[in-house]
């Protein structure tokens, strides 16, 4: 009798422990560069859509400051300590993130890198899902060519050395512009950071400078916002076109203060990143790198279905996001 009671207690304790074990074992950490933006919240939605019904809990967390790579790496380390089954990461800095990712891979924790060319080759525990920078820079070059009718000068700002994809974007744009519009010359080049006031200052120097330019191509969301702020702060308003990258503010496009923005389809990127993660968790092979084509957003098409489908996250039913989204 006593043996049966002891066995019953053991079974009860084991069954009580299992739900916690299952919950821990089914969590995937998703760590973008920041949250609550038109660039990253659609990725959150895409991840949740793909995870829906899978029993996987999505733990979504990121630094409040997009440039806080130390905070992001702390979140990555915490995900490893908390035994997340996998991690989806959009690195804030390429070099700083490599060793952390390699450590996770060495522990056979699957990692999907989003929107960066981290360096280590893909393998059973590492894959890449990224914005197609070649396609995006081609769209930008074609737009500049259209606006300037094949001739003129431009300034390039927001060149980002922090992440490899930022340097790739700059190099790819220069190649695309030379091929598509050889009559358009890049007169000014500026490196960029994530401080919008500094980007505004750089844009103001371009507008006030001795080198005349007909357009500004801003390679990041911060640079795009800085160029916009500088333009509206200048009187009389300069007749200069702004072509930006990475969705942020929509009103400047609606008002015509920013001509256009190359927007990432981060919703689709999120879906594919989670699809890779699910496959890697099951030991299945995935493509080493998957590229997602961006879109050109203008005042004429910003209310179209393809554009609006990128950010319906405010109306998404998060209560059914995978096994849960936190």
C-alpha positions as CSV (number, residue, x, y, z in Angstrom):
1,X,0.0,0.0,0.0
2,X,2.8,2.4,1.0
3,X,4.6,1.6,-2.2
4,X,1.5,2.4,-4.3
5,X,1.1,5.7,-2.4
6,X,4.8,6.6,-3.0
7,X,4.5,5.8,-6.6
8,X,1.3,7.9,-6.9
9,X,3.1,10.9,-5.3
10,X,6.0,10.5,-7.7
11,X,3.7,10.4,-10.7
12,X,1.9,13.5,-9.4
13,X,5.1,15.4,-8.9
14,X,6.4,14.4,-12.3
15,X,3.2,15.4,-14.0
16,X,3.3,18.8,-12.2
17,X,6.8,19.4,-13.4
18,X,6.2,18.5,-17.1
19,X,4.1,21.5,-18.1
20,X,6.9,23.8,-16.9
21,X,9.4,21.7,-18.8
22,X,7.3,21.8,-22.0
23,X,6.8,25.5,-21.7
24,X,10.5,26.1,-21.3
25,X,11.4,23.7,-24.1
26,X,9.0,25.4,-26.6
27,X,10.1,29.0,-26.3
28,X,11.9,30.9,-29.1
29,X,13.5,34.2,-28.4
30,X,13.1,36.9,-31.0
31,X,15.5,39.9,-30.6
32,X,15.2,42.7,-33.1
33,X,17.2,45.9,-32.9
34,X,14.4,47.7,-31.2
35,X,10.6,47.5,-31.0
36,X,7.4,49.5,-31.6
37,X,8.5,50.8,-35.1
38,X,7.0,50.3,-38.5
39,X,10.2,48.4,-39.4
40,X,10.2,45.8,-36.7
41,X,6.7,45.3,-35.5
42,X,5.6,43.8,-38.8
43,X,8.4,41.2,-38.2
44,X,6.9,40.4,-34.8
45,X,3.6,39.8,-36.6
46,X,5.1,37.6,-39.2
47,X,6.9,35.5,-36.6
48,X,3.6,35.1,-34.7
49,X,1.7,34.2,-37.8
50,X,4.1,31.5,-38.7
51,X,4.2,30.1,-35.1
52,X,0.4,30.1,-34.7
53,X,-0.8,26.7,-33.7
54,X,2.7,25.2,-33.3
55,X,2.8,25.4,-29.5
56,X,5.9,27.5,-29.6
57,X,6.0,30.5,-27.3
58,X,7.5,33.7,-28.8
59,X,9.5,35.8,-26.4
60,X,9.9,39.2,-28.2
61,X,12.3,41.6,-26.6
62,X,14.7,44.3,-27.7
63,X,16.5,47.4,-26.5
64,X,14.5,50.6,-26.3
65,X,17.5,52.3,-28.0
66,X,18.2,50.8,-31.4
67,X,21.9,51.5,-31.0
68,X,22.3,49.7,-27.6
69,X,24.2,46.6,-28.8
70,X,25.3,45.8,-25.2
71,X,21.6,45.6,-24.1
72,X,20.8,43.4,-27.1
73,X,23.7,41.0,-26.3
74,X,22.5,40.8,-22.7
75,X,19.1,39.8,-24.0
76,X,20.8,37.2,-26.2
77,X,22.8,35.8,-23.3
78,X,19.6,35.7,-21.1
79,X,17.8,33.7,-23.8
80,X,20.6,31.1,-23.7
81,X,20.6,31.0,-19.9
82,X,16.8,30.5,-20.0
83,X,17.2,27.5,-22.3
84,X,15.3,29.0,-25.3
85,X,15.1,26.4,-28.0
86,X,16.1,28.9,-30.6
87,X,16.9,32.5,-31.2
88,X,16.0,34.9,-34.0
89,X,18.3,37.9,-34.0
90,X,18.6,41.1,-36.0
91,X,22.1,42.3,-34.8
92,X,22.6,45.9,-33.9
93,X,26.3,45.5,-34.6
94,X,27.9,42.8,-36.8
95,X,31.3,42.4,-35.1
96,X,29.9,42.4,-31.5
97,X,27.3,39.8,-32.3
98,X,29.5,37.1,-33.9
99,X,31.0,35.5,-30.8
100,X,27.6,35.3,-29.1
101,X,26.0,33.7,-32.1
102,X,28.9,31.2,-32.5
103,X,28.5,30.3,-28.8
104,X,24.9,29.5,-29.3
105,X,25.6,27.5,-32.4
106,X,28.3,25.5,-30.5
107,X,25.6,24.6,-28.0
108,X,23.4,23.4,-30.8
109,X,20.9,26.2,-30.3
110,X,19.4,27.1,-33.7
111,X,19.9,30.8,-34.6
112,X,18.3,32.7,-37.5
113,X,20.0,35.9,-38.4
114,X,17.8,38.6,-39.8
115,X,18.9,41.6,-41.9
116,X,22.7,41.2,-41.5
117,X,25.6,39.4,-43.1
118,X,27.1,38.2,-39.9
119,X,30.0,36.3,-41.4
120,X,29.9,32.7,-40.1
121,X,28.7,30.2,-42.8
122,X,25.2,28.8,-42.5
123,X,24.8,25.3,-41.2
124,X,22.5,23.0,-39.3
125,X,22.1,25.6,-36.5
126,X,22.5,28.8,-38.4
127,X,20.7,30.4,-41.3
128,X,20.0,33.9,-42.7
129,X,16.9,35.7,-43.8
130,X,17.5,39.2,-45.1
131,X,16.2,42.1,-47.0
132,X,17.4,41.9,-50.7
133,X,19.7,44.9,-50.7
134,X,20.5,44.5,-54.4
135,X,16.9,44.7,-55.3
136,X,16.3,47.6,-52.9
137,X,19.2,49.7,-54.1
138,X,18.1,49.1,-57.7
139,X,14.7,50.5,-56.8
140,X,16.3,53.5,-55.3
141,X,18.6,54.1,-58.2
142,X,15.7,53.8,-60.6
143,X,13.7,56.3,-58.6
144,X,16.5,58.8,-58.5
145,X,17.0,58.4,-62.3
146,X,13.3,59.0,-62.8
147,X,13.3,62.1,-60.6
148,X,16.4,63.7,-62.1
149,X,15.7,62.5,-65.7
150,X,19.1,60.9,-65.9
151,X,21.3,63.9,-65.1
152,X,22.2,65.7,-61.9
153,X,24.0,65.3,-58.6
154,X,23.1,63.7,-55.3
155,X,24.2,63.4,-51.7
156,X,24.5,60.0,-50.0
157,X,24.0,60.0,-46.2
158,X,23.5,57.4,-43.5
159,X,26.3,55.0,-44.6
160,X,26.3,52.6,-41.7
161,X,29.6,50.9,-40.7
162,X,27.9,49.2,-37.6
163,X,26.3,46.4,-39.6
164,X,27.7,44.6,-42.6
165,X,24.3,45.0,-44.5
166,X,24.7,48.8,-44.1
167,X,28.0,48.8,-46.0
168,X,26.5,46.4,-48.5
169,X,23.6,48.8,-49.1
170,X,25.9,51.7,-49.9
171,X,28.2,49.7,-52.2
172,X,25.2,48.1,-54.0
173,X,23.5,51.5,-54.5
174,X,26.6,53.0,-56.1
175,X,26.9,50.1,-58.5
176,X,23.2,50.3,-59.3
177,X,23.3,54.1,-59.9
178,X,26.4,53.8,-62.2
179,X,24.6,51.1,-64.3
180,X,21.2,52.7,-64.4
181,X,22.1,56.4,-64.5
182,X,25.7,57.1,-65.4
183,X,24.8,60.8,-65.9
184,X,24.0,61.2,-62.1
185,X,27.0,61.9,-59.9
186,X,27.4,61.3,-56.2
187,X,28.9,64.6,-55.0
188,X,28.7,64.1,-51.2
189,X,29.0,61.0,-49.0
190,X,28.4,60.9,-45.2
191,X,28.6,58.1,-42.7
192,X,25.7,57.9,-40.4
193,X,24.6,56.9,-36.9
194,X,21.3,56.4,-35.2
195,X,21.1,59.9,-33.6
196,X,18.4,61.7,-35.5
197,X,19.5,65.2,-34.4
198,X,23.0,64.4,-35.7
199,X,21.5,63.1,-39.0
200,X,19.5,66.4,-39.2
201,X,22.7,68.4,-38.7
202,X,24.5,66.4,-41.5
203,X,21.5,67.0,-43.8
204,X,21.5,70.7,-43.0
205,X,25.1,70.9,-43.9
206,X,24.4,69.3,-47.2
207,X,21.5,71.8,-47.9
208,X,23.7,74.7,-46.9
209,X,26.9,73.5,-48.5
210,X,28.8,74.8,-51.5
211,X,28.2,71.5,-53.4
212,X,24.8,71.7,-55.2
213,X,22.8,68.5,-55.1
214,X,19.5,67.7,-56.7
215,X,18.5,64.9,-54.3
216,X,19.5,63.2,-51.1
217,X,19.5,59.5,-50.8
218,X,19.3,58.5,-47.1
219,X,20.3,54.9,-46.5
220,X,18.7,54.4,-43.0
221,X,15.5,55.4,-41.3
222,X,17.4,57.8,-39.0
223,X,19.1,59.4,-42.0
224,X,15.7,59.7,-43.8
225,X,14.1,61.3,-40.8
226,X,17.1,63.7,-40.4
227,X,16.9,64.7,-44.0
228,X,13.2,65.4,-43.7
229,X,13.6,67.5,-40.5
230,X,16.4,69.5,-42.2
231,X,14.3,70.1,-45.3
232,X,11.2,71.4,-43.4
233,X,13.5,73.6,-41.1
234,X,14.9,75.4,-44.1
235,X,13.3,78.5,-45.6
236,X,12.6,78.9,-48.3
237,X,11.9,75.2,-48.7
238,X,14.6,73.6,-50.9
239,X,13.6,72.0,-54.1
240,X,15.5,68.8,-53.4
241,X,14.1,65.3,-53.5
242,X,14.6,62.8,-50.6
243,X,14.7,59.1,-51.3
244,X,15.0,57.1,-48.1
245,X,15.4,53.6,-46.9
246,X,13.5,51.6,-44.2
247,X,10.0,52.6,-43.2
248,X,9.5,55.0,-40.3
249,X,7.3,58.1,-40.5
250,X,4.5,57.9,-43.1
251,X,3.3,61.5,-42.9
252,X,6.3,63.0,-44.8
253,X,5.6,60.8,-47.7
254,X,1.9,61.6,-47.7
255,X,2.8,65.3,-47.6
256,X,5.4,65.0,-50.3
257,X,8.2,66.2,-48.2
258,X,9.9,62.8,-48.7
259,X,9.5,61.6,-52.2
260,X,9.8,57.9,-51.5
261,X,11.2,55.2,-49.2
262,X,12.5,51.7,-49.9
263,X,10.5,49.6,-47.4
264,X,11.5,46.2,-46.1
265,X,8.9,43.5,-46.1
266,X,9.7,42.6,-42.5
267,X,6.4,40.8,-42.1
268,X,7.5,38.3,-44.7
269,X,11.0,38.2,-43.3
270,X,9.5,37.3,-39.9
271,X,7.4,34.5,-41.4
272,X,10.4,33.0,-43.2
273,X,12.7,33.4,-40.2
274,X,10.2,31.5,-38.0
275,X,9.7,28.9,-40.8
276,X,13.5,28.3,-40.8
277,X,13.5,28.1,-37.0
278,X,10.8,25.5,-37.0
279,X,12.6,23.4,-39.6
280,X,16.0,23.7,-37.8
281,X,14.4,22.6,-34.5
282,X,13.3,19.5,-36.2
283,X,16.7,18.9,-37.7
284,X,15.6,19.7,-41.3
285,X,17.8,21.4,-43.8
286,X,17.0,25.0,-44.8
287,X,18.3,27.4,-47.4
288,X,21.5,29.0,-46.1
289,X,20.2,32.5,-47.1
290,X,16.8,33.7,-48.0
291,X,16.3,37.1,-49.6
292,X,13.0,39.1,-49.4
293,X,12.5,41.8,-52.0
294,X,11.6,45.3,-50.6
295,X,9.1,47.7,-52.1
296,X,9.2,51.3,-53.3
297,X,6.6,53.4,-51.3
298,X,5.5,56.7,-52.8
299,X,2.6,59.0,-52.1
300,X,0.8,57.4,-55.0
301,X,0.9,53.8,-53.7
302,X,1.2,54.1,-50.0
303,X,-2.4,53.3,-49.4
304,X,-2.4,50.3,-51.8
305,X,-3.0,46.8,-50.6
306,X,0.6,45.6,-50.9
307,X,1.7,48.5,-48.7
308,X,-1.1,48.3,-46.2
309,X,-0.5,44.6,-45.8
310,X,2.9,45.3,-44.3
311,X,1.6,46.9,-41.1
312,X,-1.8,45.7,-39.8
313,X,-0.1,44.6,-36.6
314,X,-2.2,47.1,-34.5
315,X,-5.3,45.0,-35.3
316,X,-3.7,41.6,-35.1
317,X,-5.1,39.1,-32.6
318,X,-2.0,38.6,-30.5
319,X,-3.8,36.2,-28.1
320,X,-3.4,33.4,-30.7
321,X,0.2,34.3,-31.7
322,X,1.9,30.9,-31.7
323,X,1.8,29.4,-28.2
324,X,2.0,33.0,-26.9
325,X,3.9,36.2,-27.8
326,X,5.5,38.2,-25.0
